[in-house]
Structure formats: structure tokens, C-alpha cells
Amino acid sequence: MRKIAIIGVGGRTGTMFAFELQKAADVLGIGKEIDKIQKKEFFVERSGHPLELFEAEVVAESQFPNGFFPEIIFLATKNPVGPAVKYYYQKFKENSLPFPGLVLSQNGIAAAKDASSALKEVLGEEAEKVQLIRVSLFNPVEKKLLDNKICISYFLPIRLSFGVISGSRETKELKEVFKKAGIEATEFLPGEVKNMEFSKFFTNLIGIPSAVRGLPIKEGFKDLEIFKEEIGGLREYVKVVRAAKGNFLNLSKIPVKLLVKLIYYLPLPILISFRKQLGKLIDKGRGGKPKGNLDEIDYYNGEVVKLGKELGVSTPINEKIIKKVKEILKP
């Protein structure tokens, strides 16, 4: 079986991947809540399945590799990814170990660039030996307390898109792992990976203005002012992607190209007239899960503003959203 290390177990995405990939690979989880996992306080709640205890071989990052030499690393930590990439690949370099492939599952459009820079800083020219793969995950994953149990909740089947950013283009073995684990995975060619990121990021941005007010999307879209902010921020992002000469692609069961056209080209009064239906549709597609990760706002709307400045595109609505989020996050 393939040996896979999943960094970020204890968090939402890392725990989900560790639980599901055990069906298809020899998995080692690395995280920061190891004691709670070992005390059997972690559970997995999957749609249509009874609550299950999360069990896996897990270690703290200070204990890695400790005899476990992975062929693939799934990095499921939050942005920024650079520090984690440097930490782990420095260990491989110091111990003269083969460099495993690196799979990035973070939201946003900065992870691939950050990881590439970190690999070059640590490995120099040898960074080219590392197969770098970008994953776009379509299943919302929630971490919550349920009857005093820590519960990672998501729906099945797990659906994702992926593509090679650099290194070997051979993905046969990774596709076999996904297939054995029951994961529906769609591969994009290297030349389309950036557009895959742009397209998934469009869906990530939907609902942030609603979440700032503590509302799920279907409720936020009912409010006229919030809806206008949602649409305005997305339209700025479309302008930024076009300035970057990027394109939007349809993703797994998500008609992103159609969504972009509707939101960007339809006059606002027309969008307003069916905003409630649109909110319900998007909420259903996310399985009713609330929009989270506001603490990563610099890697959401912040990336829109950053890229806009680089390309000369004004993004005042996204700047306004960032300001609101940071105000509510103040200690």
C-alpha cells in the first residue's frame, strides 16, 4: 500500500482525509490534538452513516518521521503553507530521505506559490524533484461539539479536482488511491490547474459577507444590502481573473462558468428578484454547512485585493469586506 502522511489531523480537512484514505493506503496522521484522538474523543459524522469513532495512527509533528517514510504528503493545514513545507522537507533533506510528493488542499490561490517558494528555499534545485499537486475539495467540512464529543462532519461522496503543478506528471497511483477510497476525483492538466484554482476560489468567496453578519448564505441573500455586497465582491474578483488572463471552468457538478456569467452579466435588479432562490440553491450545494474560515480572510478576499493591486484592478468592496471581518475578529 502507498504510504501517506497527512499533516493537519485534528483539524477538519486533515481528519476527513485521514479517515477516508485509510481504506486505500498506509496512513500516518500528524497534528496538534493527538491526545484527544488517543483518548477516543474524536468522531466522524458522515451523511447517511452512523457516528463513528475516528481511529488512526497519529503522532505529534515533533515525532515525525520516526520510521515512517511517506511517498505522499497531504498538507491539510491552514494558510500560509510555507512554514510547514519548510519544516517537513528540511527533515527529509537532513535525513537524506527521498522527497515525497506534496498534495495541497487549502482554499484560496496562494498555497501553490507559497509551497513552491518554500521548497526552493529548502531544497534549491532539488525542489524540481518534488511532485507538487493542487487539490480543490468540494465537500464542506465542519468541526463541532456533539454530546461532548469532537465531531468532524461532512457528506459523501467526497468530490475533488486535482492537477500537477510541477514535478512528474504521472498521477496513476494517486488516482488509484482516490478510487479505492471512494473519492470522486477529476484531474485537470497542468496548464489548467491555475484556472481550476480561480474557479474553485469563486465558490469560496460566496457567502463571506453573509458569514460576517453571522448568517448562513440562504439567510444572508434575503438581506438586500448583504446581497449587493456579495455580488459586488464577486464581480470585482471576475475582473481580477480576467486581468490575470485566467478563465473559469466547470468543476465537479458545479456549473461555475454559468454562475459567473449570471452574476457578472445580469443586471443587479434581475439578480435581486431571485436572490432568495439563489441563496437556497448555493446553501443546498454546501450541504447546509455554514461558511467558515473567516480567520483566513487575508487568503480569501485579501488575495483578491492583492492580485487586484498587482494588475491595476480596483477592489473597494473586497477591501470593505476584509475590514469588517477584521473588526469582528479583534480580541
N, C-alpha and C positions, 0 to 999 in steps of 0.2 A: 504494500500500500504506500501511497505517497505520504511523505512526512510534511505536515503543515503546522507552522506556528502561527497562532492568532493573537496578535497584540491588541489588548483592549478588552479582554474578557472581564466581566463585571459591569461593563457598560452595555448599552443597548445592542448595537450592531455586532460588537465582538462576541457577546454571549450568544446571539442568534446564530452567527456563522459557526461558532464552536459546537453548538448543539446539533446543527444540521449536517455539518461536514464530517462528523464522526461516523456517519453511515458509509462514507466513501474514502476516508483517509485516516492515517495515524495522526491525531490532533493533540497539540500541546497548547493550552491556554496560558496567556501571560497577562497579569492585570494587577489591580490595586485593592481588590476586595476578596482576596483569596481566602482569608479566614472565614468570611461569611459563607463562601461557597463550600468550604470544607466542613462547616458546621451545618450544612444542608439547609441554608436559609434562602437559597436561590431556586426559583421555579420558572418554568416556561409555560406560557398560555398561548396556544395556537388555535386559530379558528377551527371549530369542528372537532377538537380534541380535548380530552380531559386535562386538567392541570398536571404537569409533570415536573418531577424534581430535576434540576439541572445538575448533571454529574459529568465530570470531565477531569482529565489530568491537568492540573493547574499549578503554576508557580509564580512567585513574585519576580519582577524584572531583574532583581539582583541575583537570582538563582539561575538565570538563563545564560548559556545553553545547557550546562550540567549534563552533558552526554546526549542531548537531543539535537541533532543537526538537520534542520529542515531543508527541504528542496524549494519550498514556497513560504513566504511570509505574507499573511493578510494583516495589513496595518489598519486597524479599525478604531484608532484614537481620533480625538478631535483635532481640528486645525489649530495651530500650524503643525505640519508633519516633519519639518526639518530636524528639530532636536531628536525626535525618536529615531529617524532614519540614521542620523549620525551615530547615536548611541549603539544601536544594534549592529550596524555594518562595521563600526570600529572594532567590535568584539570579534567578528568574523575575520577581519584583517589581522588583528593581534594574534589570533589562534591559528592562522594560516588555514582557515576553513574555506570550502567552496562558497561562493556568493549565491545565496538563494534568490529566486525571483521575488519581486515585490509587487503585491497587489494593493492598490489604494481604493478605499471605498468611501472616502469623505465626500460630503456635499461641497458645492462651490466649484470654482475654476482655478484655484491656486495650488491645489495639492500636487499635481503632476510637476509643475515648475519648481515648487519648493523641494520635492523629493529629488529631482534631477540635480539641482544645485547642491543639495546635501551629499548625494552620492559622489559627485565630482570633487567636493571638498575633502571627503574622507578617502576616496579610492583613486583619485586622479584619473589617468587614462583607463584604469581597470574598471571604471564605472560603466564603460561600454559593455562589459561582460554581464551586467545585471539586466535581466528581462524585467522591464517596468510595465505594469498593466494597470489600466484605469477601469474601475467598475462604477456603474451607475445603478443604484439599488432603487427599486420602485415600491418596496413594501415599507410603509411607516412602521416604526418600532417604538414601543412605549415602555418606559420603566416606571413601575408604580408599586405601591404597597397594597397587598390584598390579604386581609385577615392576618396581619402582622408578618406576611411573607413578602420578600422582594420578588417581584414578578416581571418578567420580560414578555411583553405581549405583541403579537404580530399575526397576520393572516397568511394562509397558504393558498396557492403555491408561491414560493419565493421567486420573484421575477427580477432579472437584471440584464443589463447590457454591458459589454466589456470590449476592450481593444488594446492592442500593444502600442505603447508609446515609444519605446526604444528597446534595443537588445533583440534577441531571437524572436522571429515572428511565429515560431511553432507553438501552437496552443492546443494540440490534440490531447495531451494528458490533462490539462486543466479542464477542457470541455468534458472529458470522461469523468472527472471528479464531480463536476456540476451535475452531470446526468445521473450518476449513481446516487447523489444526494437528493435527487428530485427537484433540482433547481432549474427553472426555465431560463436559459442564458442565450442571448443573441449577441453574436460577435460582429463588431464593426472593423473594417480595415483600418490600418494605421492612419491613412490620410483623412479618415472621417472621425477619428477619436475626438478631436477638438470640437467638431460640430455636435458630436454626441454630448460632450460636456455642456456646450452652450444650450442645447435643447433641454437637458435634464435640469439645468440651472434655472431655466424659465419656469419650470414647475415648482422648483424650490422657493422661488420668490413669491409665489402666490400664497396669500394668507398672512404674511408678516404684519402688514398694517392692522389686520383684524386681531392677531395674537397680541400686539402691543396693548390693545384695549382689553385683553383677557377674554376674547371671543373666538369661538370656532368659526371657520370660514362661512358656513351657511348662515350664521347669525351676523357676522361682520358685513357680508354682502347686502344684507337687508338695510343697513345704515347707508344713506346716500353719500355722506361725506367720506366715510371709510371706503366705500366702493370706488369713489372718484380717485382716492389716493392709491388704491390697489391698481386701477387701470393706468393712472398716470405714471407710477413707478415702473410698471411692465413696459409701457410704451417707450420710456427712456432707455430701458435695457435693450429693446429691439433695435433702437437707433445705434446703441453702442456696438452691438453684434454686427450690424451692417457696416459700421465704420471700420470694424476689425476684419471685414471681408469674410465673415462667418455666415453659415447657413443653419437653418433649423431642420431637424429630421424627425420623422415619426418614430417613437420609441415603443417598447412593448405595450401594446393595447392602449397607448396614449397618442391621440392624433395631434401632436404638438404643432405641426405645420398649420392645421386648420385652426387651432386655438390662437396661434399667433396672428393669423390673418383676421380672425374675428375681432380680437382685442385691439389690434393695431389699426385696422381699416374702417371698421364700423363706426359711424358717428356715435358719440357718447350718449345722446338721448335714446338711441336704439338699444345700446347696451344696458342702459339704466332700466329700460322697460322689462328686460328679462333677467335682471341681476339675481333675483331670488332663485330662479331655476338653475342659473349657472352655479351659484353657491352650493346648492344641493347636489348638483352633479359632481362637482370637484370634491365635496365632502364625502360622497359615496365612494369615489375612486380612491380616497385615502383611508377607507375603512372606518370613517368616523373618528380617526385619531386626531388629537389636537396638534397644531403646528408648534414645534418646539425649537430648541437650539437658538433662542434669542441671544444667548451669551456669545454666539459666534457671529454676531451681526457684522463685524468687520470683514467676514468671509462670505457674507451674503450681499446685502446692499452696499457694503463697503467696497466690495470688488467692482460693483457697477460704477461707483463714483471714481474709484482709482483708474479703471480702464477708460472711463469717460474723459478724465483729465488727460490721459496719455494720448487720446485720439481726438481731443478737441470737441467733445460732445458734452453739452450742459446736462446735469442731472440733479436739479434742485429738489425734486420730490424725493428721490432716494436719500439725499442729504438730510431732508426733513425727517424721514423715517428713522435714519440712524440716530439722529438727535433725540427723538422720542424714546427709542429703545434704551439708549444710554442713560437717560434720565430715570427711567423706571428701574434700571439695574444698579443705580447708585446705592452703596451700602448705607 
